[in-house]
């Protein structure tokens, strides 16, 4: 195995392990048995401030429309989102966050903020600032041509 292959394997091994460990920790602190995917969708809708179609959300999260429909169904059942027909195209739906969804998103954010803030403080601002551009560039490369979400 070449040095560059070993380096690549080490990088992706660390990323995958860190992802799993972070997801486990976040899941433990999210309120009301909220899942990370639920928080992510609520956060996207809260930050965006406008309605989105399920297809737009699926594309944003790089998941299939079926997976997004499943998540949205759970969020709607919890009263966290409103799903309505698109008045211009009856084949589409529009999704917006409800007041209960905003409150749930805010509660989740309050629950995870101490955890992520502590991790950043332990690593130090300098290391975190240095890592962000590398991780961002890796994400952009992974989002590039050849990736499919459906």
Residue frames relative to the residue before (quaternion, step in Angstrom):
aa qw qx qy qz dx dy dz
X 1.0000 0.0000 0.0000 0.0000 0.00 0.00 0.00
X 0.4240 -0.7146 0.4973 0.2497 3.56 -0.88 0.96
X 0.6555 -0.5074 0.3838 0.4069 3.54 -1.29 0.35
X 0.6681 0.4973 -0.3163 0.4542 3.61 0.96 -0.80
X 0.6254 0.5167 -0.3423 0.4741 3.61 1.07 -0.64
X 0.6466 0.5118 -0.3140 0.4705 3.57 0.96 -0.84
X 0.6381 0.5205 -0.3188 0.4693 3.59 1.02 -0.82
X 0.6566 0.5101 -0.3074 0.4629 3.60 0.93 -0.90
X 0.6616 0.4998 -0.3048 0.4686 3.57 0.93 -0.90
X 0.6426 0.5180 -0.3206 0.4647 3.60 0.98 -0.79
X 0.6421 0.5283 -0.3213 0.4533 3.58 0.94 -0.90
X 0.7314 0.4297 -0.2541 0.4646 3.58 0.71 -1.03
X 0.5897 0.5516 -0.3652 0.4634 3.58 1.12 -0.55
X 0.6668 0.4891 -0.2948 0.4788 3.58 0.94 -0.89
X 0.6467 0.5209 -0.3219 0.4548 3.61 0.95 -0.85
X 0.6900 0.4828 -0.2864 0.4569 3.59 0.84 -0.97
X 0.6598 0.4941 -0.3094 0.4741 3.58 0.97 -0.81
X 0.6486 0.5065 -0.3179 0.4709 3.60 0.94 -0.86
X 0.6248 0.5388 -0.3337 0.4561 3.59 1.00 -0.82
X 0.6798 0.4900 -0.2921 0.4608 3.59 0.83 -0.95
X 0.6739 0.4910 -0.3006 0.4630 3.59 0.89 -0.89
X 0.6535 0.5044 -0.3136 0.4691 3.59 0.97 -0.83
X 0.6430 0.5174 -0.3235 0.4628 3.60 0.93 -0.84
X 0.6396 0.5238 -0.3247 0.4595 3.60 0.98 -0.81
X 0.6831 0.4813 -0.2908 0.4660 3.58 0.89 -0.91
X 0.6624 0.5022 -0.3129 0.4596 3.58 0.92 -0.87
X 0.6338 0.5417 -0.3291 0.4434 3.58 0.95 -0.86
X 0.6573 0.5245 -0.3134 0.4411 3.59 1.00 -0.79
X 0.7615 0.3819 -0.2204 0.4751 3.63 1.01 -0.67
X 0.5083 0.6384 -0.4414 0.3731 3.62 1.18 -0.23
X 0.4484 -0.7225 0.4580 0.2592 3.61 -0.87 0.91
X 0.8632 0.1954 -0.1214 0.4495 3.53 -1.37 0.36
X 0.6073 -0.5968 0.3383 0.4008 3.58 0.99 0.86
X 0.2470 0.7727 -0.5359 0.2339 3.56 1.12 0.72
X 0.3339 -0.7255 0.5671 0.2015 3.55 -1.07 0.76
X 0.6426 -0.5293 0.3826 0.4006 3.56 -1.19 0.49
X 0.6392 0.5240 -0.3359 0.4517 3.60 0.96 -0.79
X 0.6273 0.5257 -0.3389 0.4640 3.60 1.03 -0.70
X 0.6577 0.4993 -0.3081 0.4725 3.57 0.88 -0.93
X 0.6524 0.5354 -0.3227 0.4285 3.58 0.89 -0.90
X 0.6709 0.4784 -0.3004 0.4804 3.59 0.93 -0.87
X 0.6494 0.5070 -0.3225 0.4660 3.60 0.91 -0.86
X 0.6490 0.5180 -0.3132 0.4608 3.57 0.98 -0.85
X 0.6382 0.5235 -0.3166 0.4673 3.60 0.98 -0.85
X 0.6871 0.4751 -0.2861 0.4695 3.58 0.88 -0.92
X 0.6500 0.5166 -0.3156 0.4595 3.59 1.01 -0.79
X 0.6932 0.4683 -0.2766 0.4728 3.59 0.93 -0.87
X 0.6703 0.5265 -0.2996 0.4286 3.57 1.01 -0.83
X 0.2551 -0.8233 0.4722 0.1847 3.52 1.09 -0.73
X 0.7390 0.3196 -0.2280 0.5475 3.60 1.21 0.02
X 0.6298 -0.5296 0.4033 0.4002 3.52 -1.28 0.31
X 0.1405 -0.7586 0.6314 0.0782 3.54 -1.26 0.58
X 0.4289 -0.6449 0.5478 0.3162 3.54 -1.21 0.42
X 0.6225 -0.5222 0.4033 0.4208 3.60 -1.17 0.36
X 0.6270 0.5369 -0.3410 0.4499 3.61 1.04 -0.71
X 0.6384 0.5153 -0.3296 0.4672 3.61 0.98 -0.77
X 0.6613 0.4959 -0.3045 0.4734 3.58 0.97 -0.84
X 0.6321 0.5273 -0.3350 0.4584 3.59 0.97 -0.84
X 0.6618 0.5000 -0.3049 0.4681 3.58 0.94 -0.85
X 0.6530 0.5293 -0.3128 0.4423 3.59 0.94 -0.87
X 0.7611 0.3574 -0.1868 0.5081 3.59 1.07 -0.76
X 0.3986 -0.7463 0.4551 0.2775 3.58 1.31 0.09
X 0.5027 0.5913 -0.4605 0.4308 3.53 0.89 1.04
X 0.6075 -0.5432 0.4164 0.4032 3.56 -1.25 0.24
X 0.6269 -0.5239 0.4105 0.4051 3.55 -1.25 0.37
X 0.6162 0.5581 -0.3372 0.4418 3.58 1.07 -0.73
X 0.6555 0.4984 -0.3074 0.4769 3.57 0.96 -0.87
X 0.6628 0.4905 -0.3125 0.4716 3.59 0.97 -0.81
X 0.6169 0.5422 -0.3429 0.4559 3.59 1.00 -0.78
X 0.6336 0.5301 -0.3201 0.4637 3.58 1.01 -0.82
X 0.6697 0.4898 -0.2942 0.4745 3.59 0.88 -0.95
X 0.6749 0.4966 -0.2975 0.4575 3.58 0.89 -0.92
X 0.6108 0.5471 -0.3502 0.4527 3.60 1.05 -0.69
X 0.6614 0.4958 -0.3000 0.4761 3.58 0.97 -0.85
X 0.6599 0.5010 -0.3052 0.4694 3.58 0.99 -0.84
X 0.6412 0.5105 -0.3233 0.4730 3.59 1.03 -0.75
X 0.6442 0.5256 -0.3183 0.4555 3.60 0.96 -0.85
X 0.6778 0.4688 -0.2784 0.4932 3.58 1.13 -0.69
X 0.4954 -0.6701 0.4204 0.3590 3.59 1.26 -0.20
X 0.4823 0.7088 -0.4002 0.3237 3.59 1.27 0.26
X 0.7791 0.1612 -0.1147 0.5948 3.59 1.20 -0.40
X 0.2947 -0.6877 0.6286 0.2122 3.50 -1.37 0.40
X 0.0833 -0.7687 0.6330 0.0383 3.56 -0.94 0.92
X 0.0236 0.8081 -0.5847 0.0676 3.54 -0.68 1.12
X 0.5838 -0.5506 0.4357 0.4076 3.59 -1.20 0.33
X 0.4605 -0.6269 0.5449 0.3130 3.55 -1.20 0.55
X 0.4143 -0.7440 0.4663 0.2395 3.58 -0.60 1.13
X 0.6901 0.4778 -0.2779 0.4671 3.61 1.14 -0.54
X 0.7900 0.1019 -0.0335 0.6037 3.59 1.15 -0.57
X 0.3264 -0.8029 0.4682 0.1720 3.56 -0.19 1.30
X 0.5921 0.5770 -0.3725 0.4216 3.61 1.21 -0.29
X 0.7162 0.4272 -0.2402 0.4969 3.58 1.20 -0.47
X 0.2528 -0.7234 0.6177 0.1768 3.51 -1.38 0.29
X 0.2662 -0.7286 0.6074 0.1711 3.53 -1.30 0.40
X 0.1809 -0.7867 0.5866 0.0658 3.56 -0.97 0.92
X 0.0322 0.7728 -0.6334 0.0239 3.56 -1.01 0.86
X 0.5022 -0.6372 0.4903 0.3184 3.54 -1.22 0.47
X 0.3668 -0.7243 0.5449 0.2099 3.58 -1.03 0.83
X 0.6646 -0.4615 0.3740 0.4534 3.61 -1.23 0.13
X 0.6389 0.5053 -0.3309 0.4764 3.62 1.02 -0.73
X 0.6302 0.5330 -0.3231 0.4630 3.58 1.09 -0.72
X 0.6319 0.5162 -0.3256 0.4778 3.57 1.03 -0.77
X 0.6566 0.5011 -0.3108 0.4703 3.57 0.96 -0.84
X 0.6536 0.5050 -0.3116 0.4698 3.60 0.99 -0.82
X 0.6364 0.5177 -0.3208 0.4735 3.59 1.00 -0.82
X 0.6645 0.5021 -0.3035 0.4629 3.60 0.93 -0.89
X 0.6401 0.5122 -0.3198 0.4750 3.59 1.03 -0.78
X 0.6504 0.5067 -0.3139 0.4709 3.58 0.99 -0.83
X 0.6436 0.5202 -0.3158 0.4641 3.58 0.96 -0.87
X 0.6502 0.5066 -0.3106 0.4735 3.59 0.99 -0.83
X 0.6681 0.5086 -0.3016 0.4517 3.59 1.06 -0.70
X 0.7523 0.4019 -0.2322 0.4675 3.60 0.94 -0.80
X 0.5311 0.6664 -0.4054 0.3309 3.60 1.13 -0.53
X 0.6642 0.4871 -0.3439 0.4509 3.67 0.79 -0.79
X 0.6363 0.5416 -0.3274 0.4411 3.59 1.00 -0.80
X 0.7336 0.4151 -0.2547 0.4739 3.59 0.74 -0.98
X 0.6060 0.5461 -0.3545 0.4570 3.58 1.11 -0.64
X 0.6426 0.5255 -0.3189 0.4574 3.58 0.98 -0.85
X 0.6530 0.5170 -0.3172 0.4535 3.59 0.95 -0.87
X 0.6585 0.5009 -0.3082 0.4696 3.58 0.95 -0.89
X 0.6475 0.5152 -0.3220 0.4600 3.59 0.96 -0.82
X 0.6585 0.5068 -0.3137 0.4595 3.60 0.98 -0.81
X 0.6778 0.4693 -0.2882 0.4871 3.60 1.02 -0.75
X 0.4063 -0.7015 0.4772 0.3393 3.55 1.05 -0.79
X 0.5880 -0.6230 0.4035 0.3215 3.53 -1.01 0.93
X 0.6418 0.5494 -0.3341 0.4178 3.60 0.93 -0.85
X 0.6782 0.4793 -0.2949 0.4726 3.60 0.87 -0.91
X 0.6601 0.5090 -0.3122 0.4557 3.57 0.93 -0.89
X 0.6536 0.5061 -0.3143 0.4667 3.60 0.93 -0.87
X 0.6590 0.5007 -0.3076 0.4695 3.60 1.04 -0.73
X 0.6766 0.5058 -0.2962 0.4457 3.61 1.04 -0.72
X 0.5970 0.6228 -0.3684 0.3465 3.61 0.97 -0.78
X 0.6850 0.4704 -0.3323 0.4462 3.68 0.73 -0.80
X 0.6364 0.5183 -0.3303 0.4661 3.60 1.02 -0.74
X 0.6757 0.4813 -0.2929 0.4754 3.59 0.89 -0.90
X 0.6308 0.5276 -0.3301 0.4635 3.60 1.03 -0.78
X 0.6662 0.4967 -0.3053 0.4650 3.58 0.90 -0.90
X 0.6262 0.5248 -0.3288 0.4736 3.58 1.02 -0.75
X 0.6443 0.5157 -0.3153 0.4685 3.59 0.96 -0.88
X 0.6564 0.5102 -0.3162 0.4571 3.60 0.89 -0.89
X 0.6444 0.5090 -0.3208 0.4720 3.59 0.99 -0.79
X 0.6706 0.4937 -0.2955 0.4682 3.58 0.99 -0.82
X 0.6622 0.4927 -0.2964 0.4805 3.60 1.14 -0.60
X 0.5220 0.6996 -0.3813 0.3044 3.59 1.22 -0.42
X 0.7876 -0.2921 0.2253 0.4935 3.55 -1.31 -0.25
X 0.7299 0.4125 -0.3070 0.4503 3.51 -1.10 0.70
X 0.6322 0.4773 -0.3567 0.4952 3.59 1.24 -0.07
X 0.0973 -0.7844 0.6120 0.0273 3.52 -1.09 0.80
X 0.2124 -0.7714 0.5841 0.1364 3.55 -1.10 0.70
X 0.7365 0.3580 -0.2389 0.5218 3.61 1.18 -0.01
